[in-house]
Amino acid sequence: MAYLAPSAELFQPQCCKFVAPEAHTQTLNYRFDMAKLIYSTICSLDEYVVDKNGKFDWAAPDEEVHAFVNDLEREIGTYLYGRRIYEVMTYWETHPTEGDEPPVMRDYAKIWQSAEKIVFSRTLTKASTAKTRIERSFDPDSIAKLKEESSRDISVGGAELAGEAITAGLVDELHFFLHPIVVGGGRRALPDGTLVRLELLDEWRFKSGVVHLHYRVKRQAPTPSPSPHAPDTPTST
């Protein structure tokens, strides 16, 4: 998850409102042994990850939500970030993993520090964290290859980068953490102009009123090619 320190970046549940031009639809032949690309985030009820003032303090998780997120993140081997979200997430690079800090925060720091990171930026010249490399552009083919070669799942963080991955048909699962608040404007969690059909896998309601929704992206089965020996039209005898 693009987990903003000490809050979290956010998501929008109304995925079926996005309408993709026909040229952007695609047929994917999905392998079940491939690493999954997962978009997890928190959003307001009116679908914003950051409000119109650039704030997201209203999304700060309590201990129950934090622990739940930690368990989700434990399976992640690589994080994909844009520059802005990466610079926020560097908070966790130096966060103590021992001592008097709350256990859920120490646990998350261990999870984040142990994972690989790829940052997509045209301006960042040097990574400030370990296990991090910088790429100048987001290349869907390279991400598809990463999924094939990875033994652990991959997380994409930040609404803009996640939007590119969703539009490219690369995202496999989505975790939405919906906060009981309406902020009235800001940055949307999902891209416009993209149709994504989802299957609900799980849901959970927290004591704080936050609701978690877990979706899988429905893949369109490839259309079989006609047999070269089959006649174009039925014949009668």
N, C-alpha and C positions, 0 to 999 in steps of 0.2 A: 504494500500500500504506500502511496505517496503520503507519508504520515508526517504532517507539518508539526514542527517542534514548538511547544509541546501539544499543539492541536493536530488536526488532520485535514488533508485536502479532500475534496468532496465530490458528490455524484448526483445524477439525475435519473429517476426511475422510468420516465415515460418514453421508453425507447421506441415504441411503436408509432410515435408521432413523427419520426424522421422519414422523409420520403426521398429515396434515392433515384436520380435519373437512371434510365435503363442502362446507359453506358457504364455506370458504376457498379452494376450488379455483376456477380461472378459466381462460378461454380467451383467449389473447393473439394478436392479429394482428400479427406481427413484421415490421418493415421493415428490410431489410438495409443501407439507407443511413443508418440512425439511429446516433447515438453509442451505444457500449456502456457499461453500468454494470458495473463490475468490483469484486469483493471479493477482495482479496489479503491474506493474513496468515500468520503462523507459529503453530504449536501443538505441544503435546506429543503423544506417541503416544496418550495417553489423553484427547485431545480438549479440552485446556484452553488458553486464551490467556494466563491469569494463574493462578498457583498459589494455594493457600488462604491464603497469607501475603501476597498481593498482589504477589508478585515475578514478574519475567519475565527476570531476568538470564541464566537458562539458555538463553534464545533468542537471545542475542547472535550476530549472523552473522559468519562469518569473511570474508576478502577475496573468496573465490570466490563465496559466496552473495550478498554485498553487490553485487558487480559484475553478477550475474545480475538481481537486483532492480532495479538502476539501468536496465538495458536494458528491463525491463518498464515501468518508470515513465516512460520517455521519451515515451511516447505519450499520457500523461495530461494533459488540459487543465484539469480541475477536480477538487478533492478535497472530499468531503463528510465532515464530522466532527461528533461530539458534543463537548460542552464538555471532558470529561476528556481525551480523546485529543488534542484540539486543543491543550490546554495543554501536553501532553508534546511535541507536534510543533513547537511554537514554538521549540524548541531549534535547529531548522534555519534559522530566520530570520536568525540572527546568526552561524551557523557560517561560517568563512572559506571562500571559494571559490578562494582562491589561497594560496600559502605552503607551509609544511612539513607540513600535515595529510595523512593518507593520500589518495591520488588518488581512491579510491572514495567517500570521505566528502565530498571537495570536489565531486565530480561529482554526488552526490545532493543536496547543498545547492543547487547551481545548478538542478537539476530542480525541487526543491520550491519554491524562491523564485520561479521563473518561472510557476508554475501559479496559477490562481484557487482560492480556498478559500471554502466555505460552511459556517458553523458553526451547528448547531441547538442552541439553549440558551434556557431561560426565565430564566436568572439573569445571564448574561454581558451586560454593558452596553456594552462597547467592545472591538473587536478590537485585538490587540497586534501584528499582522503586516500587511504590505501585501497588496493584492489579495484582501481578505477582507471578507465581509459576514456578518451575523448574522441568522438566521431564528428565530422563536420556536417553531415547531413543524415537524415533518416532514410535508409534504403530498405524498402519492403523485402526485396530479395535476400538481403543480408540477414534480416530478422527471421525470415522463413528458414534460412539455413541454420541460424542459431537455435531455433526450436528443434530442428532435426538432430542437431549434434548435442544438445544439452541433456543431462541426466536428471536435472531438477527443473521445476517450473520457473517462469520468468514473470516479473511484475512490471507493468508500465505505469509510470506516475506522472501526474499533471494532466489537466484537461486537454491542453493543446496537443501534446504528444500522443496521448491516448486517442484523441480524435483522428489523428493520422493513421494510427494502427487499426482503429475500428473501420475507417473508410477503406483501408487496404485489405480488409477481411482477415486480419491476423489475430484478433482477440478471440479467445475461446470461452472465457468465463468472466462474469462481472459480479462484484460484491458491492452492494449499495448500503450505506449506513445513513438512513434518513433521520435528520434531527427535527424535533418538533418546534420549528420556527419558520416564519416567512420573512425574508429579508428585502424583498421588493426590487431586486435588480443586482447586477454584477456580472460575473463570468459564468457562462453556462458550462455544465459538466460534460455534455455530449455534443458532437458536431451536428450542424444542420445539414439537410440534404442527403442523409444516409439512412436507408431502411435496414433495420436489424431485427430479425425475428428471434425471440428468446423463449427458453423453456425454464420455468421456475423449478429450482431444485430444492430450496430450503428457505425458511423464514424464521426469524427469532425476534421477540420483543424484549427489550431491556427495561429495568425498573425506571430508568430515567425518561422513558418514552421514545428513545431511539429504536428504530426498527431496522433489522438487517434482512436484506433480500439477496439471495444467491441465484444467479441465472447462468444458464449455459446457452451459448450461441447456437442456433439451429443451422446445420449445414445442409445445403441443397445437394442431394445425391446427383452425381454426374449422369447425364443422359447416355445410355449405351449406344455405341455406333452400330449402324446396320451391318449385317453380315454381307461381305462382298459377293457371296453366292446367292443371296436372297433376291428374288425378283422384285422389281419396283412395284408391281401391281399383281394381285392374285390372278392365277390363270385357271381356266375351266378345262375339264377333260371331256 
